[in-house]
Amino acid sequence: MGSKFTPFIIENLEIIDATNEGISLGKYNNAVVFVPHLIPGDIADVKVIKKKRNYYTAQTIELKQKSPYRVEPVCKHFGVCGGCKWQHMDYAKQLEYKQKQVFDAFTRIGKLDFEKINDIIGSEDIYYYRNKLDFAFADRRWLLPDELANPDIAFSSGLGFHVPRVFDKVIDIEECFLMDSYANEIRNEIRTFTKQKGVTYYNARAWEGLMRNLVVRKTSTDEWMLIVVFGYEDPFNEELLTFIHERFKKTTSLFYIINPKKNDSISDLPVHLFAGNDHIKEEMEGLTFKVSPLSFYQTNSKQAYTLYKVARDFAKLTGNELVYDLYTGTGTIANFVAKLAKKVVGIEYIEMAIEDAKINSVLNKITNTSFFAGDLVKVLTDEFISKNGKPEVIITDPPRAGMHPQVIEQILKIKPQRIVYVSCNPATQARDIALLGDTYKITDIQPVDMFPHTQHVENVCCLELK
């Protein structure tokens, strides 16, 4: 048996880098030391709490010297809530590390050949930029160190965000700077109302409790959608929904979902309209986009416009091309590029999103699009291509996991002249592009920051047939 690890102190550890997980690191005796909540340029005494073969994990004991890139976080929940890992880092420096994340993914993971990566496009708004937030109810909230000894709040409930790696407790959020402050008002008043009424919050270990989730969405035109997720049918549900409808006048769409399952996924559950419209509408470059409760829309509306302009520019459309838009969602990209293409074919897994995509084309008087719902592996077949035509350009915007290997195989069979790959995960993007590398060369790479104060970065890559 190996010897038991004994924690120890490292004095004056200099932080020299930050990872794509938002954790900073230093070096000690030729081993990497990962330390959360520090930033490059900090010097700190740290306590090593875990040892692996070639790295340590540590906690900060004392910050001895502040980094020149360190700024004061605006949010009181920073450091506990895992949403904004870099709020204490100057925004220009955040952009440097996001750019580096793309470079590292393409060189280390994909081992790809490319001339350069364009300078990252930063977000004009670094606070209040999101158009969607998901809050969770929990019968136990996460207690801060100074609260642990207080027996009156030891078992108090909360409404907010889950603590990283803790599935059954939430941080009781008072003010979040990611979304319009009206979202704070909504969340806080719903929490007050439900607590006054004495209804149960969800217990994720026992799988019981009435109040489960609250989803808040808004558009750039100031339409608001609320989705309340209950654990079961109850007379209180209508009481709460009536309160929300009467109290929050900006809410143009109010829905509820009953989720009796042992997980928080709602994409497979019926969505019930309680009041208002069955959708909200987003606008972009004169186009109108319908967004239904379960439909995906980029969560930074203003920066989404920047992202889609990059994708459209990379596609180099002349008006004669058949375009396939894979993982099309509500058809935002498909409809956005349609005026420059001969025809656009969009494919998406979620049926409700495809219905929105079709409606979006009708709303915008776009007649050269077709949309299909289904698993891409099953839809994008030789028969489908024979029926709908062989595309000259493919635009693909997959989820974080990237594209399925069989989808990549089919793309290689199609051999479009150009592929525009939009990704929220440069690591899986680089992996996928490596699989295309024998047939395609990289001609353009453009990172775009959609999520200030987080480690996440969007990246658009253009591939041309060799």
N, C-alpha and C positions, 0 to 999 in steps of 0.2 A: 504494500500500500504506500502511496505517496505521502509525504509529510504534510501536515496541516498548514495552510497559509496563514501567516501572521500579518495583519495590517501594519503599515509603516508610513512615516512622514517623509515627503520630499520637500525640501526648502527651496524657495526661489525658482520654481519651475517656470520657464519662459514658454508661453504659448506661441506656436509658430505657424499653425495652420488650422483650417476648419474643414470638416468632412461634409459630404453631401447629405448627411443626416442632421446637420446643424450642431454637431458636437465638436468642440475644439480639441487640439492636441499639442503635446510637447514631447520632448525626448529625454529619456533618463537611462543611462548605461546602455545606449544603443537600442533601447526598446521604446515603443510608442506608448504614451500615457494619454488616455482619453479623459477629458474633464468637461462635464456639461457646465453651461452658464458662464464660461469664460470666452474671451475673444482673442484673436491674434494680437500680440503686443502686450497682453497682460502678463504680469509676473506674480506668482502666488505660491503660498505654502499649501500643499495638498496632501490628503491622506489617501493612500492606495488601499482600496477595499477589495479588489479582485485581481487575480493574476492568471493570465493565460500564457501559452507558450511564448508568444512574441509580443504581447502587449499587456498594459495594465489599465484598470479602470479606477478613477480616483474622484474624490470630492474636495471642493475648495474649503480650506480652513480659514485662510486670511488672504485677501488681495493686497499684495505688498506694493505693487506699482500698476497704475491704470494704463491701459493701452491708449495711444493718441486717437484711436478710432472708436473709443467707448463714449456713448451718449447716455443720457438719463432716459430710461423707459417711461412712456406716458401712462402705461396701464398698471394699476395696482396688483393685478393678478399675474403679471409677468414673473417668470421663474417657477411658478407652480403650474399654471396652464401651459400646455405644450404647443399651443397654436402659433405663437410668435417667438420662435427660438432666437431671433436676431434683432429684437427690438432695441437692444442695448448697443448695437453696432451701427456706426454711421452708414447711411444708405448707399453712398458711393462705394464704400468698402463691401457692403453686401453684394452689390452688382459685380464687383471683381471676383468674388468667390463663386457666384453663380456662373460667370463666364468660365472660370476655372473648372467648375463641375462638368460643363459641356466638353471642354478640352480634354479633361482626364477620361471621361467616358469614351470619347472617340479615339484616343490614343492608347489607353490601357485596356479597356474592355473590348472595343471593336477592332483595335489595331488598324485603323483606317487611314487611307491616304487622302489628304486634302491640302489645299494651298493655305487657307486661312479661315478663321472664324470671325465673322463680322462683330463689331462691338455690340454688346447687349443693349437692347432698347429698354430703358427704365420706364417705370410707371409714373405718369404725371401726378397721380394721387397716391400717397403712401399710407394714408389712413382713410377709413370709411369708403373703401373701394369695392367691397364685396356686395353682390346682389343676392346672396343666399347664405343662411346660417342654419345649422341643425343643433338644437339644444336637447338635452336629455334630462328627464326627471329621475331622481334616485332617492330612495328612502334613507340613504346615508350620504352625507356630503363629506368631502375631504376637509379635514381639520388642519389648520396651520399650527406651527409649533406652540404659539402662545395660547391656543385654544384647547390643547389636548387635556389640560388639567381641569377644565371647566365641565363639571358633570351635567350642567344644564343644557349643554349643546353637544354632548358626546354622541347622541343618536339623532341629531337633527337632519332633516331632509334638505334637498337642494335642487335647483334647476340651472343647468349651465352646460359646461363641457366636461367630458370624461378626462380624468387625470391620465397622462400617458402610461400605458401598460397596466392600468387599473380599471377593470371592466364594470365594477359594481359601485363606484363612487364618482361623484361629480364635484367640480369646483363651482360653488354657488356664485355665479357671475353677477356682479352689480353693474359694471359698465364695460362694454367691449368696444374697441376703437376700429374694428374691422368693417362695420356696417353703419349706415345712417343711424343716428341716435334714436330714431323712432323705434328701432328694433329693441333697444334697451328698455324703452318705455313699455312696449308690448310684453316682453319677457318678465319684467319686474312686476307688472300689475297682474299678470296671469298667475305668477307665483304667489303674490299676496292673496288673491281671490281664492285660489285652491287651498291654501293653508288655512284661511279663515273658515272655509267650508269643511275642513277636516278630512278631505279625501286622501286616499293612499297614493303615495308615489311608488314607482316600480322598484322591486327588489330583484336584481338580476341573478341572484343565487337561488332564490326560491321560486323565481318566475311568477311573481304575483304582484298586484298593485294596479290601480286604475290608470294613473297618469304615466305615459311612457315617453313621448317625444313631442317636440314642437319645432316645425320647420317654418322659417320666415324667408320669403322671397320678395324682391322688389325689382322694378325696372327703371331705366333712365328717365322714363316719363312719369315716374312716381306712382305707378300702380303697385299695390301690395297684395301678396297672397300668403295666407296662413294655413298650415295643415297641422291639425292636432291629432296625435296618435294615442288612442286609448287601449287599455289592455283587454277590455270587454265592454259589452253593452251595459249601460247604467243610466238611471233617470238623471243623474247629475250631468251627463254629457251634454244634453240639450241646454241645461242651465248655463254651463260654461260657454257653449257656443253662442248662446243668445247674449250673454255678457260681452263677449268679444265683438260680436256684430254691432251691438249698440255703442260700445265704448270706443272702438278704433275705427273711425269714420273713413280713414284712408284705405281700409281693407276692401279691395274690389273683388276678391275671391276668397271664400272661406270654406275649407274642406275638413273632413275628418276621416280617419281610418281606424278600424278595429283590428288590433294585432294580438291574437292569442298565442302566437308562436313563441319559441324559446330563443329567437334572435330578433334583431332590430330591422332586418330587411323588410321593406314595404313594397318593393317593385312587383311582387306577385299577389298583392292584396287589392281588393276593390277600394276605390276612392270615392267618397260620397260628398257631393256638393251640398253645403248647408245654406249658403247665401252668396249672392253675387254672380259673377261670370265664371264659366268653367275653365278660364285661362287668364293669363296676363299677356300684354303685348310689349315686345321690345322693338326698338327702332335702330336702324343702322344704315347710313348712307342712303336715306330715302326709302329703304325697305322696311316692312313691318314683319315681325316674327311672332307667331303665337307660341306661348310657352305653357304647357299643361303641367299639372302637379308632379308627374313622374318624369318629365322630359328634361334632358340635359341641356343646359346653356352655360357657356363660359361664365365663371362666377365673378369676373372683373369685366363689366360691360364695355367700359371705355377702352381698356387695353385689348379686349377681344377684337375690336375694330382694327387696331394696329396689327394684331396677329394675323387676321384674315387678309389684310392688305398685303402682308409679306407673302402669305401662301399664294394669293392671286398673282402677285408679281412673279414669283418663282415658276408658276405654271406656264407663263409666257403664251397665253392664249391669243389666237388670231381670229377666232370666230369660226374656224373650220374643224375644230377638234371635238371628238367624243370624249367626255370626261367621266370616269368612275370616281365617286366620292364614297370611300369605305368608312364605316363607323360614322355615318352622316348625322346621327342624332336627330334634331328637329330640322335638318336640312339647311342649317345656317350657311355653311360654306357652299353647298351646292347651289342655293339660290343666290348667294353673293357673287359667284363667278359665272352664273348662267348667261348673263348678257354678253359675255365675251366668248362663249362656247357655242358649238353647233347643237350639242345636247349634253345633259348631265344626268347620270344614273346614280342614285344614292341607295346605299344598303345599310340597314341598322337592325340590331337585335330587338329593341323595344318597340312593340307595335304602336303604342300610344305616341311615341316620338315620330314614327313614320306617318301617322295620321296628321300630326302637326306639320310635318314637312310638306305633305300634299296641300294642306290648307294654306301654308305659307306661300306656296307657289301661286295658288289661286288669288290670295290677298294681294299679291304683288303683280298680278297679271303676267306671270311667267309661264310660258307654254312649252318650253323645251326641257322639262325635267320629268324623270320617272323615279319612283321610290318603291323599295321592296323591303319587307320585314322578314327577319329570320337570321339564324346563325350563319355568319359569313362562310364558314367552312362548308355548310350545306347549300348555301345560295350561290356562291361564286363558282359554279361548275362550268364545264365545257359547253353543256347544253344552254346555260344561262348566257354565256358569252356569244354563242352562235345566234341566239334569239335577239339579244340586245346590242350586239356589235362589239368589235374589238376596240378598246379605248386607246387613243394616242397618249392620254395623260391620266394618271391615277393620283388622286389626292387621298391620303389616309391619315386619320386622326384617332388612333386606337386608345384604349384605356391604359393605365400605368403598366399593366403586364405586357404590353406590346402586342404584336400580331401573332396569331397562331401559325406554327410552322407550315401547315397545309395552305394557309392563305398566301404565305410567302412563295411556296412552291407554285401556286396557281399564277401569281404575279409574274414569276419567272417564265411560265409557259406563255402568258399573254405577251410579254415583252413590250410594254408601252414605251414610247419614246422618252417619256419623262415621268418621274415619280416625285411628288411633293409629300414629304413625311412630316406631319405635325405631331409633336410628342410632349407629354407632361413628365416624361421620365427619360432623360438622355441615356441612361444605362441600358434600358431595354431597346431604345431606339438604335443605339450603336450596335447592339447585338444583332438586331434585325438587318441593319444595313450591311453588316459583315457578311450575312448570308446572301445578300444581293451583290456582293462586291465583285464577283467574277464577271458579272454581266453589266454592272452600272458603275459609273464614276461620280464622285461628289463634285458638284459645281458651285454650290452655295450653302452656307450655314449661318443661320440668324437666330441667336437666343433672344427671347422676349420675356421680361419679368412681369408676370401676372400677379404675383403674390408677395408684395413687400413685407419684410420682417420675418419671412419664412425662408427655409433653405430650398424651396421648390422653384423650378425654372421651366418655362416652355421653350421648345427649340424647334425650328423649322429647317429642314434639310432638303435640298433639291438634288435629285439624281438623274443623270442623263445616260441613255443607252450607249454603251461603248461602240 
